[in-house]
Amino acid sequence: MNINEELNLKYKEKYIMNRTTENLEKYVLSELYSPLDDYENALKILYSADMTIISKELMFLEVFICYEYLWYNKKFHHSHFMLQLKKIFLTFSDEEKALYYYLNALGYINTAKNVSENKIISLLDKSIAYNVPFVSNYLYGSKYCKDKKQKEFYLEKAYRNILKIIQVEELKKMPTDNFYKIEYYIDTEIKMLEVSEIEIGILFSDKIVI
C-alpha cells in the first residue's frame, strides 16, 4: 500500500466521522491520485454529500473531472454542477470567472459534435480577458488558433504565466499535504501554474521562449 492509498483510507475515515468541507475535499482528492485514479468514485462521493458542505472549488473540480478525465477515458457524462456555477457567476472573483469560462471551453471542446474553432477561441478569450495567472487557457488558445502570430502570442503568454517550474528532485521532496489542498490542485492541475521540467519540454517543444 503506497502513501496515497493510506491517506485515502485516513481521509475516508475522517470524512465519515466528521462531514466537513475540508474533509470532503481531501477525501475526493485522494481518489484522483495514483494508484487509485478513481474519478468515477470521486464523483459518487461528491454527489452523495450534503450540498451545504460542497464548496465552489469542489464544484469546479467536478466540472473538470467530467469534461477532462471522464471524457478522456470515454466515460463522459454531463456535469451536475455547471448550471449551479452559472447561477452564482456574479458572485465570483476574477480568478473564478476565468476558471468558469475555461471549463466551459473545455466542455465544448470535448463534447460538441461539430466543434467550431471560433467558438473555442471566443470562450478561451473570455477566460483570458480577466488577466489573472492562468496557463492552460493560453495553451488551448495556441492549439486551436489558426493565425500564426496569435498562436505564438498565446504560447508565449502561457509560458510567461507559469509561476514555477519544478525540478524532478524537488517534486520528490514536496510536502505530501500540498497535494490534498484543493486550491493547490486547481492551480497546478487545472490552471497549470506550476509545471515540471519534463512537462515544459513537452508543452513548449515547438517553441523556445526566453
C-alpha positions in Angstrom: 0.0 0.0 0.0 1.5 3.3 -1.0 1.2 6.7 0.7 -1.9 7.8 -1.3 -3.8 4.6 -0.5 -3.0 5.1 3.1 -4.1 8.7 3.0 -7.3 7.7 1.1 -8.3 5.4 3.9 -7.4 8.0 6.5 -9.4 10.8 4.8 -12.3 8.5 4.2 -12.5 7.7 7.9 -12.1 11.4 8.9 -14.9 12.3 6.5 -17.3 9.6 7.8 -16.6 10.8 11.3 -16.9 14.5 10.6 -18.5 15.6 7.3 -16.9 19.0 6.8 -16.0 20.7 3.6 -12.3 20.3 4.3 -12.6 16.6 5.0 -14.7 16.1 1.9 -12.1 17.9 -0.3 -9.3 15.8 1.0 -11.2 12.6 0.6 -12.3 13.4 -3.0 -8.8 14.5 -4.0 -7.3 11.3 -2.6 -9.5 9.3 -5.1 -7.8 11.2 -8.0 -4.2 10.3 -7.4 -2.3 7.1 -8.5 -2.7 4.2 -8.0 -6.4 4.8 -7.3 -7.2 7.2 -10.2 -10.9 6.6 -9.5 -12.6 9.6 -11.0 -16.0 8.0 -11.0 -15.9 7.2 -7.3 -14.7 10.8 -6.6 -17.9 11.9 -8.3 -20.0 9.4 -6.4 -18.6 10.8 -3.1 -19.4 14.3 -4.2 -22.9 13.6 -5.4 -23.7 11.8 -2.1 -22.5 14.7 0.0 -24.8 17.3 1.6 -24.9 20.4 -0.7 -24.2 22.6 2.3 -20.6 21.4 2.5 -19.8 21.4 -1.2 -17.6 24.4 -1.9 -17.3 26.3 -5.2 -13.8 24.7 -5.5 -15.4 21.2 -5.4 -17.9 22.3 -8.0 -15.1 23.5 -10.3 -13.3 20.2 -9.6 -16.4 18.2 -10.5 -16.7 20.0 -13.9 -13.1 19.4 -14.6 -13.4 15.7 -13.9 -16.4 15.4 -16.1 -15.0 17.4 -19.0 -11.4 16.2 -18.9 -10.7 12.9 -17.2 -14.0 11.0 -17.8 -14.1 12.3 -21.4 -10.5 11.1 -21.9 -11.4 7.7 -20.6 -14.6 7.6 -22.7 -16.8 7.5 -19.7 -18.2 11.1 -20.1 -21.3 12.3 -18.5 -22.5 15.9 -18.1 -21.6 17.9 -15.1 -24.1 18.2 -12.3 -22.7 21.5 -11.0 -22.0 23.6 -14.1 -25.6 25.0 -14.0 -25.2 25.8 -10.3 -21.9 27.6 -11.0 -23.7 29.6 -13.8 -26.4 30.7 -11.3 -23.8 32.1 -8.9 -21.4 33.5 -11.5 -22.0 37.2 -10.5 -20.5 36.4 -7.0 -17.2 35.1 -8.5 -13.9 36.7 -8.2 -12.0 37.4 -11.4 -10.0 34.2 -10.9 -13.2 32.2 -10.6 -14.7 33.8 -13.6 -11.6 33.0 -15.7 -11.8 29.4 -14.4 -15.5 29.2 -15.3 -15.0 30.2 -18.9 -12.0 28.0 -19.3 -14.1 25.0 -18.1 -16.9 26.0 -20.5 -14.4 25.9 -23.3 -13.1 22.6 -22.2 -16.6 21.1 -22.0 -17.3 22.5 -25.5 -14.1 21.1 -27.0 -14.7 17.6 -25.6 -18.4 17.3 -26.0 -19.6 19.2 -29.0 -20.5 17.2 -32.1 -19.4 19.8 -34.6 -16.7 21.8 -32.9 -16.2 25.4 -34.1 -12.7 26.7 -33.6 -14.1 30.3 -33.4 -16.4 29.3 -30.6 -13.5 27.7 -28.7 -11.4 30.8 -29.1 -14.3 33.0 -28.0 -14.7 31.1 -24.8 -11.0 31.0 -24.1 -10.7 34.7 -24.7 -13.4 35.4 -22.2 -11.3 33.5 -19.7 -8.1 35.3 -20.7 -9.8 38.7 -20.5 -9.7 38.6 -16.7 -5.9 38.8 -16.9 -5.3 36.5 -13.9 -2.5 33.9 -13.6 -3.5 31.1 -15.9 -1.6 28.8 -18.3 -3.9 26.2 -19.7 -6.4 28.7 -21.3 -3.5 30.2 -23.3 -2.2 26.7 -24.2 -5.6 25.7 -25.6 -5.7 29.1 -27.4 -2.4 28.3 -29.1 -3.7 24.8 -30.1 -6.9 26.0 -31.8 -6.0 29.4 -33.1 -5.3 29.4 -36.9 -3.4 32.7 -37.1 0.3 32.1 -36.7 1.1 35.3 -34.9 -1.8 34.9 -32.5 -0.8 31.3 -31.9 2.7 32.4 -30.9 1.2 35.1 -28.7 -0.9 32.5 -26.8 2.1 30.2 -26.4 4.4 32.9 -25.1 1.7 34.2 -22.6 1.2 30.6 -21.4 4.9 30.3 -20.7 5.1 33.7 -19.0 2.2 32.9 -16.7 3.9 29.8 -15.3 4.6 30.6 -11.7 7.1 27.8 -11.0 9.0 25.2 -13.0 9.5 22.2 -10.7 12.6 20.1 -10.9 12.2 16.4 -10.7 14.1 16.1 -7.4 12.2 19.0 -5.9 8.9 17.2 -6.8 10.0 14.2 -4.9 10.7 16.3 -1.8 7.4 18.3 -1.9 5.3 18.0 1.2 2.5 15.5 0.8 -0.1 17.8 2.3 0.2 20.1 -0.7 -1.5 17.6 -3.0 -4.6 17.4 -0.7 -5.3 21.1 -0.8 -8.0 21.8 -3.4 -6.6 25.3 -4.1 -3.3 23.7 -5.0 -4.9 21.1 -7.2 -6.8 23.8 -9.1 -3.7 25.9 -9.6 -1.5 23.0 -10.7 -3.8 20.5 -12.4 -6.4 22.8 -14.0 -4.7 26.2 -14.4 -1.2 24.6 -14.7 0.5 27.4 -12.9 3.2 25.0 -11.7 4.7 22.5 -14.2 7.6 20.1 -14.0 10.7 20.5 -16.2 9.6 17.4 -18.1 6.2 19.0 -18.9 7.9 22.2 -20.1 9.7 20.2 -22.8 6.5 18.6 -23.9 4.2 21.6 -23.8 6.6 24.0 -25.5 8.5 21.6 -27.7 7.7 23.6 -30.9 8.8 27.0 -29.4 11.6 28.2 -27.3 10.6 31.1 -25.1 13.3 33.1 -23.4 
